[in-house]
């Protein structure tokens, strides 16, 4: 009997030049999936993933479908071997990977929608420039107070990602985020780091992307999948296709409640998880959220082969 785990999927920021290259080279099914995704999206995903350059790979309209395809290719390889998730969750963009991996949406439909989302968010960032910053080691109420004051004094800034206890990302206008960082430093903040992003994700400055995403979601065939989805916006499990579409829309401008969703995932009885896609970000976060739920990372072809051999 195949081992069962929760499957977790990373979001933007996990990308690196060379990602998925070995998977495409060693697994014909992955190569076919990437080729089909390129045809559907019109984007040079294989080249950008394998060769970069990094400046191109980090452009939102390429980053998002690149990470999505890497993650989904790994999930499809597991499903081909008879593995199924107990539950799925993805960080921001990764929520779309989770839906495809668990059969809620067709993988190529998902690639097309993620490409649209990435383009819309990139354009929204050009229309209303913004930025994001990580705040490490501070209490949520202190961060919230600083954001509210900064917004009154300088411009929009909100708490956008609740990644783990003591790790929050703020998002908003450049002026608002800069003012919030000054206030947080005055409040004793020691680890305050601006992120290299093309916009103020999960903040009201992404409102310009909403209508286009709504239209894309309206065309999407979303049906009940293999496992519940722990959602960013609610922090809870969802198994209703209509509600999932609403949550995906809201995710554009509302916070990612990752820590809360992982706490509920752990509380549901899930005892282990796989992180599918580039990097090990979610594994690190889980150690701080629910250290009793070990996370194995599957990124490269060798890791996938070794895990499948051990799970046989």
C-alpha positions in Angstrom: 0.0 0.0 0.0 1.3 3.5 -1.0 2.4 5.7 1.9 0.1 8.7 2.5 1.2 12.2 3.4 -0.1 15.7 3.2 1.4 17.4 0.1 2.6 21.0 0.4 3.5 23.4 -2.4 5.8 26.4 -2.3 5.1 29.9 -3.6 7.0 32.7 -5.3 10.5 33.1 -4.0 11.4 29.4 -4.1 12.6 29.5 -7.7 16.2 29.1 -8.7 18.0 28.8 -12.1 18.3 25.1 -13.0 15.0 24.1 -11.3 13.3 21.1 -12.9 16.0 20.6 -15.6 16.9 17.2 -14.3 13.3 16.1 -14.0 12.7 17.1 -17.6 15.8 15.2 -18.7 15.2 12.0 -16.8 11.4 11.7 -16.9 9.7 11.7 -20.4 6.3 12.4 -18.8 7.6 15.6 -17.2 9.1 16.7 -20.5 5.7 16.2 -22.2 4.0 18.1 -19.4 6.3 21.1 -19.8 6.0 21.0 -23.5 2.2 21.0 -23.3 2.3 23.8 -20.6 4.5 25.9 -22.9 2.1 25.4 -25.7 -0.9 26.4 -23.5 0.7 29.5 -21.9 3.0 30.7 -24.8 5.8 31.0 -22.3 9.4 29.6 -22.6 9.2 27.7 -19.3 11.7 25.0 -20.0 14.4 27.4 -21.0 13.8 29.9 -18.2 13.7 27.2 -15.6 16.8 25.4 -16.8 18.9 28.4 -18.0 17.5 31.6 -16.5 18.9 34.2 -16.4 17.8 34.8 -12.8 16.6 38.3 -13.7 14.1 36.8 -16.1 13.1 33.9 -13.9 12.2 36.3 -11.0 9.7 38.2 -13.2 6.3 37.4 -11.7 4.7 36.4 -15.0 7.4 33.8 -15.5 8.1 32.8 -11.9 4.6 31.7 -11.1 4.0 29.3 -14.0 7.6 28.0 -13.6 7.1 27.1 -10.0 3.6 25.7 -10.7 4.9 23.4 -13.4 7.8 22.1 -11.3 5.5 21.3 -8.4 2.8 19.8 -10.4 5.2 17.6 -12.4 6.4 16.1 -9.2 2.9 15.5 -8.0 1.9 13.8 -11.2 4.9 11.6 -11.0 3.8 10.5 -7.5 0.3 9.9 -8.6 1.5 7.8 -11.6 3.1 5.5 -9.0 -0.2 5.2 -7.1 0.4 7.8 -4.4 -2.4 10.0 -3.2 -2.3 12.9 -0.7 -4.2 12.9 2.6 -4.6 16.7 2.3 -3.0 19.4 0.2 -2.0 23.1 0.8 0.1 25.6 -1.1 1.6 29.0 -0.1 0.0 31.7 -2.2 0.7 30.6 -5.8 1.3 27.1 -4.4 -2.5 26.8 -3.7 -3.0 26.4 -7.5 -0.3 23.7 -7.6 -2.2 22.0 -4.7 -5.5 22.0 -6.6 -3.9 20.5 -9.7 -2.0 17.9 -7.7 -5.1 16.7 -6.0 -7.3 16.6 -9.1 -9.4 19.7 -8.4 -8.4 21.2 -11.7 -6.8 20.0 -14.9 -3.0 20.5 -14.7 -2.9 22.4 -18.0 -5.9 24.5 -17.2 -4.1 25.4 -14.0 -0.9 26.3 -15.9 -3.0 28.7 -18.1 -4.7 30.3 -15.1 -1.4 30.7 -13.2 0.2 32.3 -16.2 -2.8 34.7 -16.3 -2.5 35.4 -12.6 1.2 36.1 -12.8 0.7 38.5 -15.7 -2.1 40.3 -13.9 -0.2 40.6 -10.7 2.9 41.8 -12.6 0.8 44.5 -14.4 -0.9 45.5 -11.1 2.6 46.0 -9.6 3.5 48.3 -12.5 0.2 50.2 -12.2 0.5 50.7 -8.4 4.1 50.1 -7.4 4.7 48.5 -4.1 7.0 46.2 -2.1 7.1 43.7 0.7 9.3 43.1 3.7 9.9 40.2 6.1 9.6 40.9 9.9 11.3 38.2 12.1 11.0 37.8 15.8 8.3 40.3 16.6 4.8 39.9 18.0 1.8 40.2 15.6 0.1 42.9 17.6 3.3 45.1 17.5 3.5 44.6 13.7 -0.1 45.4 13.3 0.2 48.6 15.3 3.2 49.8 13.3 1.3 49.0 10.0 -1.7 51.0 11.1 0.3 54.0 12.1 2.5 53.8 8.9 -0.6 53.6 6.7 -2.0 56.8 8.4 1.3 58.6 7.9 2.7 57.3 4.6 0.6 54.9 2.5 -1.0 51.5 2.3 0.8 48.7 4.3 -0.7 45.5 5.6 0.3 42.2 7.2 0.3 39.9 4.2 1.9 36.6 5.1 1.6 34.9 8.5 4.3 32.3 7.7 5.1 31.0 11.1 5.2 32.1 14.7 7.5 35.1 14.7 7.7 35.4 10.9 5.4 37.8 9.2 5.6 39.6 5.8 4.2 43.1 5.3 3.1 44.4 2.0 2.0 47.8 0.6 3.2 51.0 -1.0 6.9 51.7 -1.0 6.4 54.7 1.3 4.1 52.7 3.6 6.4 49.7 4.0 9.5 52.0 4.5 7.7 53.9 7.2 6.5 50.7 8.9 10.1 49.4 8.9 11.3 52.5 10.6 8.5 52.2 13.3 9.3 48.5 13.8 13.0 49.2 14.2 12.1 51.8 16.8 9.9 49.1 18.5 12.9 46.8 18.9 12.9 44.9 15.6 16.2 43.4 14.6 15.5 41.4 11.5 13.7 43.5 9.0 14.3 42.7 5.4 12.8 44.1 2.2 12.0 41.5 -0.4 12.8 41.6 -4.1 9.3 41.5 -5.6 7.5 43.2 -8.4 4.5 44.3 -6.4 2.6 44.5 -3.1 1.1 41.0 -3.2 -1.8 40.1 -0.8 -2.5 43.8 -0.3 -5.2 46.2 -1.6 -2.6 47.3 -4.3 -3.4 44.1 -6.2 -7.0 45.1 -6.7 -6.2 45.9 -10.4 -5.7 42.2 -11.0 -9.1 41.1 -9.6 -11.4 41.4 -12.6 -9.0 39.5 -14.9 -8.6 36.8 -12.4 -12.3 36.6 -11.8 -12.8 36.0 -15.5 -10.2 33.3 -15.5 -11.7 31.6 -12.5 -15.1 31.8 -14.2 -13.7 29.7 -17.1 -12.1 27.2 -14.8 -13.6 23.7 -14.4 -13.1 23.1 -10.7 -14.5 19.9 -9.3 -14.1 17.9 -6.1 -10.6 16.4 -5.9 -8.9 13.6 -4.1 -8.2 15.4 -0.8 -9.2 18.5 1.1 -7.4 21.8 0.5 -6.1 23.9 3.4 -6.7 27.4 2.2 -4.6 30.5 2.6 -7.4 33.0 3.2 -9.4 31.0 5.7 -6.7 28.9 7.2 -9.1 26.0 7.1 -9.8 22.9 5.0 -12.2 23.3 2.2 -13.9 20.7 -0.1 -16.4 22.9 -1.8 -15.5 23.9 -5.4 -17.6 27.1 -5.3 -16.1 28.3 -2.1 -12.6 27.5 -3.4 -13.1 29.8 -6.3 -14.1 32.6 -4.0 -11.1 32.0 -1.8 -8.7 32.1 -4.7 -10.1 35.5 -5.8 -9.8 36.9 -2.2 -6.3 35.6 -2.0 -5.1 38.4 -4.3 -5.7 41.1 -1.7 -6.0 39.3 1.6 -3.3 37.7 3.9 -1.9 34.2 3.6 -2.7 32.5 6.8 0.0 29.8 6.4 0.8 29.2 10.1 -2.9 28.9 10.9 -3.6 26.5 8.1 -0.6 24.3 9.1 -1.7 24.3 12.7 -5.1 23.0 11.6 -3.5 20.5 9.2 -1.4 19.1 12.1 -4.5 19.1 14.3 -6.4 17.0 11.8 -4.2 14.0 12.5 -1.8 14.3 9.5 1.5 13.0 10.8 3.9 13.7 7.9 4.1 15.8 4.7 6.0 16.1 1.4 7.0 19.5 0.0 6.8 19.2 -3.7 8.7 21.8 -5.8 11.8 24.0 -5.7 13.5 24.7 -2.3 12.8 23.8 1.3 11.0 26.9 2.6 7.9 25.1 3.8 9.9 22.4 5.6 11.6 25.1 7.5 8.4 26.9 8.4 6.8 23.6 9.6 9.6 23.1 12.1 8.4 26.4 13.7 4.7 25.7 13.4 4.3 22.0 14.1 7.6 20.3 14.7 5.9 16.9 15.3 4.9 16.8 11.6 8.1 16.0 9.7 8.4 17.3 6.1 10.4 15.6 3.3 11.3 17.7 0.3 11.1 16.5 -3.2 12.7 18.9 -5.7 15.2 17.0 -7.9 15.0 13.8 -9.9 17.3 12.0 -7.6 15.2 12.9 -4.5 12.1 11.7 -6.2 13.7 8.4 -7.3 15.1 7.8 -3.9 11.8 8.5 -2.2 9.8 6.3 -4.6 12.3 3.5 -4.0 11.9 3.8 -0.2 8.1 4.1 -0.4 7.7 1.1 -2.7 
